[in-house]
Amino acid sequence: MLAGWLIPAVVAALLLGIVGVFQKLGTDRINASSLLVWVTVGYILALPLFWRSSTLSSLTHKDLFWGILAGSVNGLGVWSFFTALQRGAKASVAGPLVTMYPVVTVALAYVFLRERLEILDWLGVVLALGAGAILSYEPEPGTPLPGPE
């Protein structure tokens, strides 16, 4: 039997993969700040889908603080990604590199939340870092790639 989180996680991966292309098309036409404004409008238009299942009436000031802080940091991260795309990054390179953020989450969770990882988890972190380095490598134009001669 599938874990209850697996289907939403796969759908998220598919949708976020699709949106990476939309974001690159957007930054080819407007600047990063303008695109962030319009993405925010998109979030607002999607609010009715989530409003009924929310628990807004029971939120504490602390809950609001963490939610607003998370939204603000997310907005800055998205704006930074849009800026990278606007400055010429390939979506196929910047997208996977930006999605390396779980490595940061793992490190912060280890330090601040006292979450501990098993050896296999650490191996995943190391492999993810290696994959990020490989994906972000772009030789200068005209530079031959290393390989058999």
C-alpha positions in Angstrom: 0.0 0.0 0.0 1.2 3.5 -0.9 2.1 5.9 1.9 -0.5 8.7 2.1 2.0 11.4 1.4 3.4 9.8 -1.8 0.8 10.9 -4.3 0.8 14.5 -3.2 4.6 14.5 -3.3 4.7 13.2 -6.8 2.0 15.7 -7.9 4.1 18.5 -6.3 7.2 17.4 -8.1 5.3 17.4 -11.4 3.7 20.8 -10.9 6.9 22.4 -9.6 8.7 20.9 -12.6 6.2 22.5 -15.0 6.2 25.8 -13.1 10.0 26.0 -13.6 9.4 26.3 -17.4 6.7 29.0 -16.8 9.0 30.9 -14.5 11.8 31.0 -17.2 9.3 32.1 -19.8 8.1 34.8 -17.5 11.6 36.1 -16.7 12.4 36.2 -20.4 9.6 38.8 -20.7 9.4 40.7 -17.4 11.8 41.4 -14.5 12.0 39.2 -11.4 10.2 41.7 -9.2 7.3 42.0 -11.6 7.1 38.2 -12.0 7.0 37.8 -8.2 4.1 40.2 -8.0 2.1 38.2 -10.6 3.0 34.9 -9.0 1.6 36.3 -5.7 -1.6 37.2 -7.6 -1.7 33.6 -8.7 -1.4 32.5 -5.1 -4.2 34.8 -4.1 -6.4 33.5 -6.9 -5.8 29.9 -5.6 -6.8 30.8 -2.0 -10.4 29.8 -2.3 -9.2 26.2 -2.9 -7.6 26.1 0.5 -9.8 28.5 2.6 -12.4 25.9 3.7 -9.8 23.4 5.0 -7.8 26.0 6.8 -7.8 26.5 10.6 -7.4 30.3 10.6 -9.7 31.0 13.5 -7.6 28.9 15.9 -4.2 30.4 15.1 -2.2 32.0 17.8 0.1 35.1 17.4 3.1 32.7 17.3 1.4 30.7 14.5 0.9 33.8 12.5 4.5 34.9 13.1 5.9 31.6 11.8 3.5 31.6 8.9 4.4 35.2 7.9 8.1 34.6 8.4 7.9 31.4 6.2 6.0 33.3 3.5 8.5 36.2 3.5 11.6 34.0 3.4 9.9 31.9 0.6 9.1 35.1 -1.3 12.8 36.2 -1.1 13.9 32.8 -2.2 11.6 32.8 -5.2 12.6 36.3 -6.1 16.3 35.2 -6.0 15.5 32.3 -8.3 13.6 34.6 -10.7 16.6 37.0 -10.7 19.0 34.1 -11.6 16.7 33.2 -14.5 16.4 36.9 -15.6 20.2 37.2 -15.6 20.5 34.3 -18.0 20.5 31.1 -16.0 19.1 28.1 -17.8 16.0 26.8 -16.2 17.4 23.3 -16.7 20.4 24.3 -14.5 19.1 26.9 -12.1 15.9 24.9 -11.3 17.7 21.7 -10.1 20.3 23.8 -8.3 17.7 25.8 -6.4 15.8 22.6 -5.5 18.9 21.7 -3.5 17.4 23.7 -0.6 16.5 20.5 1.4 20.3 20.2 2.1 20.0 23.6 3.9 16.8 22.4 5.6 18.6 19.2 6.8 21.5 21.2 8.2 19.2 23.7 10.0 16.9 21.0 11.3 20.0 19.2 12.7 21.2 22.3 14.5 18.0 24.0 15.6 15.4 21.2 15.8 17.9 18.5 17.0 16.8 16.1 14.3 19.3 13.3 13.8 20.0 11.6 10.5 20.9 8.0 9.9 23.9 7.1 7.8 21.8 6.5 4.7 20.3 10.0 5.1 23.8 11.5 5.2 24.7 9.6 2.1 21.7 11.2 0.4 22.9 14.7 1.4 26.4 14.0 0.0 25.0 12.6 -3.2 22.6 15.6 -3.5 25.5 18.0 -3.1 27.5 16.2 -5.7 24.5 16.2 -8.1 24.1 20.0 -7.5 27.7 20.6 -8.4 27.5 18.5 -11.5 24.2 20.1 -12.6 25.5 23.7 -12.1 28.7 23.2 -14.0 28.8 25.2 -17.2 32.1 25.3 -19.1 33.1 28.5 -20.9 31.8 28.5 -24.5 34.3 26.7 -26.7 35.8 24.7 -23.8 35.9 21.0 -24.6 34.2 18.8 -22.0 36.5 16.3 -20.3 36.2 12.8 -21.6 37.8 10.2 -23.8 39.9 11.6 -26.6 
